[in-house]
């Protein structure tokens, strides 16, 4: 119900007091976990990134899902703030991050299995970092080198044309447990009473 809770938060923000509001907020556990919330928007039959923000620090799920759903929708600087008329086209993904490992080689990770978090110093000596969740490289059809070069560009905010990757680069790999939900499916769950019914002890999602 993590993704449903994110939609609860977005509906409350974009449509205060709307009858569509669900009850997923009552189902989110109290444990803490690093997490990312990803929003994608349907366009011409495809899903395009609409916002993605998270944290590598463990945060209580109830607080983290709320904060990063809002941040992804309204504070991702790559996009304009989400508008109410876009909500029906949104798909929400929640990634709970696990198994963090600092590796000796920047090539010690697998496309499609690991997320990667890189750190390096730029030409001015400033420390830069960026990450891709585990599914990104495989969805884009990238090799390891293509993914790393794209991450360097993401970290710098501009093109990187050097033949070699930054020599100071270090890499942490991690894995994730991900769930996804479209707004249409969320709306149907609320209409069918599934979210509210989930409060019953015998219910299994």
Residue pairs with C-beta under 8 A, 6 or more apart in sequence:
1 24
1 27
1 28
1 195
1 198
1 205
2 24
2 28
2 61
2 65
2 94
2 96
2 179
3 92
3 93
3 94
3 179
3 180
3 181
3 186
4 22
4 24
4 27
4 181
4 186
4 189
4 195
5 24
5 25
5 27
5 28
5 62
5 65
5 66
5 69
6 37
6 65
6 66
6 69
6 92
6 94
7 22
7 24
7 92
7 181
7 183
7 186
8 21
8 22
8 23
8 24
8 25
9 25
9 65
9 66
9 69
9 70
10 69
10 70
10 73
10 82
10 87
10 90
10 92
11 18
11 20
11 21
11 22
11 87
12 18
12 21
13 70
13 73
13 74
14 82
14 83
14 84
14 87
15 84
20 187
20 190
21 190
22 186
22 189
22 190
22 195
22 196
23 195
23 196
23 198
23 199
24 195
24 198
25 62
26 199
27 195
27 198
27 199
28 61
28 62
28 65
29 61
29 62
30 60
30 61
30 62
31 60
31 61
32 58
32 59
32 60
32 61
32 64
33 58
33 59
33 61
33 64
33 96
33 97
33 98
34 54
34 55
34 56
34 57
34 58
34 59
34 96
34 97
34 100
35 54
35 55
35 59
35 61
35 64
35 65
35 68
35 94
35 95
35 96
35 97
36 52
36 53
36 54
36 55
36 68
36 94
36 95
36 97
36 133
36 176
37 51
37 52
37 53
37 54
37 65
37 68
37 69
37 71
37 72
37 92
37 93
37 94
37 95
38 49
38 51
38 52
38 72
38 92
38 93
38 94
38 95
38 133
39 49
39 50
39 51
39 52
39 72
39 73
39 82
39 90
39 91
39 92
39 93
40 47
40 48
40 49
40 50
40 90
40 91
40 93
41 47
41 48
41 50
41 86
41 89
41 90
41 91
42 89
42 90
42 91
43 89
47 91
50 72
50 73
50 79
50 82
50 86
50 90
51 71
51 72
51 73
51 76
51 78
51 79
51 82
52 72
52 76
52 133
53 68
53 71
53 72
53 75
53 76
54 64
54 68
54 95
54 97
55 64
55 68
56 97
56 100
56 117
56 131
59 67
65 94
69 92
73 81
73 82
74 81
74 82
75 81
82 90
87 183
88 183
88 184
88 187
89 183
90 182
90 183
91 180
91 181
91 182
91 183
92 180
92 181
92 182
92 183
92 186
93 178
93 179
93 180
94 178
94 179
94 180
95 115
95 133
95 134
95 176
95 177
95 178
96 176
96 177
96 178
97 115
97 174
97 175
97 176
98 174
98 175
98 176
98 177
99 174
99 175
100 172
100 173
100 174
101 172
101 173
101 174
102 170
102 171
102 172
103 109
103 171
103 172
103 173
105 171
106 118
106 148
106 165
106 169
106 170
106 171
107 144
108 171
108 173
109 116
109 144
109 171
109 173
111 137
111 138
111 142
111 143
111 144
111 147
112 134
112 135
112 137
112 138
113 134
113 175
114 134
114 173
114 174
114 175
115 131
115 132
115 133
115 134
115 136
115 173
115 174
115 175
115 176
116 131
116 132
116 137
116 147
116 148
116 151
116 171
116 172
116 173
116 174
117 129
117 130
117 131
117 171
117 172
117 173
117 174
118 129
118 130
118 131
118 148
118 151
118 152
118 155
118 169
118 170
118 171
118 172
119 127
119 128
119 129
119 169
119 170
119 171
119 172
120 127
120 128
120 129
120 152
120 155
120 166
120 168
120 169
120 170
121 127
121 128
121 166
121 168
122 128
122 156
122 166
128 155
128 156
129 155
130 151
130 152
130 154
130 155
131 151
132 147
132 150
132 151
133 176
133 178
134 174
134 175
134 176
134 178
135 178
136 147
137 144
137 146
137 147
140 146
140 147
140 150
142 150
145 165
148 165
148 169
149 160
149 165
152 160
152 165
152 166
152 169
153 159
153 160
189 195
197 203
198 205
